[in-house]
């Protein structure tokens, strides 16, 4: 699941860059959250994983 999100995000960011447009800040933030989720899985930290997933899905407070 996280790999799919990463691939979709990379495709979107590459499209912005290929068109010479600035990448919106929320896309960079999503990349950071995906990284946080991956780290949480690697460390077995369920609370951190759920926090990151909640933020990625847009129901949290960090990304509006």
C-alpha positions as CSV (number, residue, x, y, z in Angstrom):
1,X,0.0,0.0,0.0
2,X,2.7,2.5,0.9
3,X,4.7,1.6,-2.2
4,X,1.6,2.4,-4.3
5,X,1.2,5.8,-2.6
6,X,4.9,6.5,-3.1
7,X,4.7,5.6,-6.8
8,X,1.6,7.8,-7.3
9,X,3.2,10.7,-5.5
10,X,6.4,10.3,-7.5
11,X,4.5,10.3,-10.7
12,X,2.6,13.5,-9.7
13,X,5.7,15.3,-8.5
14,X,7.6,14.3,-11.7
15,X,4.7,15.7,-13.8
16,X,4.9,19.1,-12.1
17,X,8.7,19.1,-12.5
18,X,8.5,18.1,-16.2
19,X,6.2,21.0,-16.9
20,X,8.5,23.4,-15.1
21,X,5.9,24.1,-12.4
22,X,6.6,24.4,-8.7
23,X,5.6,21.3,-6.7
24,X,2.9,22.2,-4.2
25,X,4.0,22.1,-0.6
26,X,1.3,19.6,0.4
27,X,2.8,17.0,-2.0
28,X,6.2,17.3,-0.3
29,X,4.4,16.9,3.1
30,X,2.7,13.8,1.9
31,X,6.1,12.4,1.0
32,X,7.3,13.1,4.5
33,X,4.3,11.4,5.9
34,X,4.8,8.3,3.7
35,X,8.4,8.1,5.0
36,X,7.1,8.4,8.6
37,X,4.6,5.6,8.0
38,X,7.4,3.4,6.5
39,X,9.6,4.1,9.5
40,X,6.7,3.3,11.9
41,X,6.1,0.0,10.2
42,X,9.9,-0.9,10.3
43,X,9.9,-0.1,14.1
44,X,6.6,-1.7,14.8
45,X,5.1,1.6,16.1
46,X,1.4,1.2,15.5
47,X,0.5,4.6,16.9
48,X,3.0,6.4,14.7
49,X,1.8,4.5,11.7
50,X,-1.9,5.3,12.4
51,X,-1.0,9.0,12.9
52,X,0.8,9.1,9.5
53,X,-2.0,7.3,7.7
54,X,-4.5,9.6,9.3
55,X,-2.6,12.6,8.1
56,X,-2.1,11.1,4.6
57,X,-5.8,10.5,4.3
58,X,-6.5,14.2,5.1
59,X,-8.5,13.6,8.3
60,X,-5.7,14.8,10.5
61,X,-4.6,18.3,11.5
62,X,-1.2,18.8,9.8
63,X,-2.3,18.9,6.2
64,X,-5.4,20.9,5.3
